[in-house]
Amino acid sequence: MNKIEKIFSKIKIPNPIENCLEFGGSTGHNLLYLSKLCKINNIYNIDINKVVNDKKYQLLNYFSVYCLADNLEMFEDNFFILFI
């Protein structure tokens, strides 16, 4: 079992997840792995690095947001039920 598998095996994850956010997710590798463990309706990856827009893993429900933390008001309170 690799490091990321060990981490995710310790998290109680609702299934399905409506909206999942990874802040500082770079290319979205963690999100790809998590999407294989359970159904995620909408995957958001926010990063200040432009690689967030690469969509390296081609997830259909993947939304990249290239911005700083002070731009997060675009999301309503309690929009995300899982943060990684």
Contacts in CASP RR format, 6 or more apart in sequence:
PFRMAT RR
TARGET T0000
AUTHOR 0000-0000-0000
METHOD contacts of the structure
MODEL  1
MNKIEKIFSKIKIPNPIENCLEFGGSTGHNLLYLSKLCKINNIYNIDINK
VVNDKKYQLLNYFSVYCLADNLEMFEDNFFILFI
1 9 0 8 1.000
4 29 0 8 1.000
4 30 0 8 1.000
4 33 0 8 1.000
5 33 0 8 1.000
8 33 0 8 1.000
8 34 0 8 1.000
8 37 0 8 1.000
13 34 0 8 1.000
13 37 0 8 1.000
13 38 0 8 1.000
13 82 0 8 1.000
14 38 0 8 1.000
14 81 0 8 1.000
14 82 0 8 1.000
15 38 0 8 1.000
15 39 0 8 1.000
16 38 0 8 1.000
16 39 0 8 1.000
16 40 0 8 1.000
16 41 0 8 1.000
17 38 0 8 1.000
17 39 0 8 1.000
17 40 0 8 1.000
17 41 0 8 1.000
17 81 0 8 1.000
17 82 0 8 1.000
18 41 0 8 1.000
18 42 0 8 1.000
18 81 0 8 1.000
19 41 0 8 1.000
19 42 0 8 1.000
19 44 0 8 1.000
19 79 0 8 1.000
19 80 0 8 1.000
19 81 0 8 1.000
19 82 0 8 1.000
20 31 0 8 1.000
20 34 0 8 1.000
20 40 0 8 1.000
20 42 0 8 1.000
20 43 0 8 1.000
20 44 0 8 1.000
20 80 0 8 1.000
20 81 0 8 1.000
20 82 0 8 1.000
20 83 0 8 1.000
20 84 0 8 1.000
21 44 0 8 1.000
21 45 0 8 1.000
21 46 0 8 1.000
21 80 0 8 1.000
21 82 0 8 1.000
21 83 0 8 1.000
21 84 0 8 1.000
22 28 0 8 1.000
22 30 0 8 1.000
22 31 0 8 1.000
22 43 0 8 1.000
22 44 0 8 1.000
22 45 0 8 1.000
22 46 0 8 1.000
22 83 0 8 1.000
22 84 0 8 1.000
23 46 0 8 1.000
23 47 0 8 1.000
23 69 0 8 1.000
23 83 0 8 1.000
24 45 0 8 1.000
24 46 0 8 1.000
24 47 0 8 1.000
24 48 0 8 1.000
24 49 0 8 1.000
24 52 0 8 1.000
25 31 0 8 1.000
25 45 0 8 1.000
25 46 0 8 1.000
25 47 0 8 1.000
25 52 0 8 1.000
26 47 0 8 1.000
26 49 0 8 1.000
26 51 0 8 1.000
26 52 0 8 1.000
27 51 0 8 1.000
27 52 0 8 1.000
27 54 0 8 1.000
27 56 0 8 1.000
27 57 0 8 1.000
28 45 0 8 1.000
28 52 0 8 1.000
28 56 0 8 1.000
28 57 0 8 1.000
28 62 0 8 1.000
29 57 0 8 1.000
30 84 0 8 1.000
31 40 0 8 1.000
31 43 0 8 1.000
31 45 0 8 1.000
31 57 0 8 1.000
31 59 0 8 1.000
31 62 0 8 1.000
31 84 0 8 1.000
32 57 0 8 1.000
32 59 0 8 1.000
34 40 0 8 1.000
34 84 0 8 1.000
35 43 0 8 1.000
35 59 0 8 1.000
40 61 0 8 1.000
41 61 0 8 1.000
42 61 0 8 1.000
42 63 0 8 1.000
43 59 0 8 1.000
43 61 0 8 1.000
43 62 0 8 1.000
43 63 0 8 1.000
44 63 0 8 1.000
44 64 0 8 1.000
44 65 0 8 1.000
44 80 0 8 1.000
45 52 0 8 1.000
45 62 0 8 1.000
45 63 0 8 1.000
45 64 0 8 1.000
45 65 0 8 1.000
46 52 0 8 1.000
46 64 0 8 1.000
46 65 0 8 1.000
46 67 0 8 1.000
46 72 0 8 1.000
47 64 0 8 1.000
47 65 0 8 1.000
47 66 0 8 1.000
48 66 0 8 1.000
48 67 0 8 1.000
48 68 0 8 1.000
49 66 0 8 1.000
50 66 0 8 1.000
52 64 0 8 1.000
52 65 0 8 1.000
52 66 0 8 1.000
53 64 0 8 1.000
53 66 0 8 1.000
54 64 0 8 1.000
55 62 0 8 1.000
55 64 0 8 1.000
65 71 0 8 1.000
65 74 0 8 1.000
END
